[in-house]
């Protein structure tokens, strides 16, 4: 029986986190060090009732996080809300910045 064990690929994540981390810092994932990196976009309490927009240069961010420019095209963009590390309540809504999407 062959098990599916995909090869890890460099993964860049953008996060909104607690007060302990500074904005724009890069965090190496403890479970996949050197493979998964996170950049802190925002920190602290949520801005209740207001939309927040983000715009990033993904190539520049990837290069800064991994120390080299990406060699392949982006394979996936995923949006998710995750609080399993902090166990704090979380609620998020996602929308496109385009009027006709």
C-alpha positions as CSV (number, residue, x, y, z in Angstrom):
1,X,0.0,0.0,0.0
2,X,1.4,3.4,-1.0
3,X,0.7,6.3,1.3
4,X,0.4,9.8,-0.1
5,X,3.1,11.9,1.4
6,X,3.4,15.2,-0.6
7,X,6.7,17.0,-0.7
8,X,6.6,20.1,1.4
9,X,6.7,23.3,-0.7
10,X,7.7,26.8,0.5
11,X,4.6,28.3,2.0
12,X,4.1,32.0,2.9
13,X,1.4,32.9,5.3
14,X,0.1,36.3,6.4
15,X,-1.3,36.5,9.9
16,X,-3.1,38.8,12.3
17,X,-1.9,37.8,15.8
18,X,-1.7,38.7,19.4
19,X,0.2,41.7,21.0
20,X,3.5,39.7,21.6
21,X,4.7,39.9,18.0
22,X,5.7,43.0,16.1
23,X,4.1,43.9,12.8
24,X,6.1,42.8,9.7
25,X,8.1,40.2,11.7
26,X,8.7,36.8,10.1
27,X,7.9,33.7,12.1
28,X,9.3,30.3,11.2
29,X,6.7,27.5,11.7
30,X,7.9,25.1,14.5
31,X,6.3,22.1,12.7
32,X,7.8,22.7,9.3
33,X,10.8,25.0,9.9
34,X,12.3,26.5,6.8
35,X,9.2,25.5,4.8
36,X,6.4,27.5,6.2
37,X,6.9,31.1,7.2
38,X,4.4,33.7,8.4
39,X,4.5,37.5,8.2
40,X,2.6,39.4,10.8
41,X,0.4,42.0,9.1
42,X,-1.5,43.2,12.1
43,X,-1.6,42.5,15.8
44,X,-3.8,43.1,18.7
45,X,-7.5,43.4,19.1
46,X,-9.8,43.2,16.2
47,X,-11.4,46.3,14.7
48,X,-15.0,45.4,15.3
49,X,-17.5,46.3,12.6
50,X,-14.9,47.6,10.1
51,X,-13.5,46.0,6.9
52,X,-9.7,45.8,6.7
53,X,-7.9,45.7,3.3
54,X,-4.5,44.3,2.7
55,X,-2.3,44.7,-0.4
56,X,1.1,42.9,-0.5
57,X,4.0,42.4,-2.9
58,X,4.1,38.6,-2.6
59,X,7.3,38.1,-4.5
60,X,9.2,40.7,-2.3
61,X,7.7,39.1,0.9
62,X,8.6,35.6,-0.2
63,X,12.2,36.7,-1.0
64,X,12.5,38.4,2.4
65,X,11.1,35.4,4.3
66,X,13.0,32.7,2.5
67,X,16.1,34.5,1.3
68,X,15.6,33.8,-2.4
69,X,13.1,34.7,-5.0
70,X,10.3,32.2,-5.8
71,X,11.2,29.8,-8.6
72,X,7.6,28.8,-9.5
73,X,4.2,30.4,-9.9
74,X,1.8,30.6,-6.9
75,X,-0.1,27.3,-6.7
76,X,-2.8,28.3,-4.3
77,X,-4.2,31.1,-2.3
78,X,-6.1,30.1,0.8
79,X,-8.0,32.2,3.3
80,X,-8.8,30.8,6.7
81,X,-9.4,31.8,10.3
82,X,-7.5,29.8,12.9
83,X,-7.3,30.0,16.6
84,X,-6.3,26.5,17.7
85,X,-3.0,27.8,19.3
86,X,-4.7,30.6,21.4
87,X,-8.1,29.0,22.0
88,X,-9.5,32.5,21.9
89,X,-12.9,33.2,20.3
90,X,-12.5,34.3,16.6
91,X,-14.8,35.5,13.9
92,X,-13.9,36.7,10.5
93,X,-15.6,37.6,7.2
94,X,-13.9,37.6,3.8
95,X,-14.9,39.5,0.7
96,X,-13.3,40.4,-2.7
97,X,-12.2,43.9,-3.2
98,X,-13.8,43.8,-6.6
99,X,-17.4,45.0,-7.0
100,X,-18.3,42.4,-9.6
101,X,-16.8,39.2,-8.1
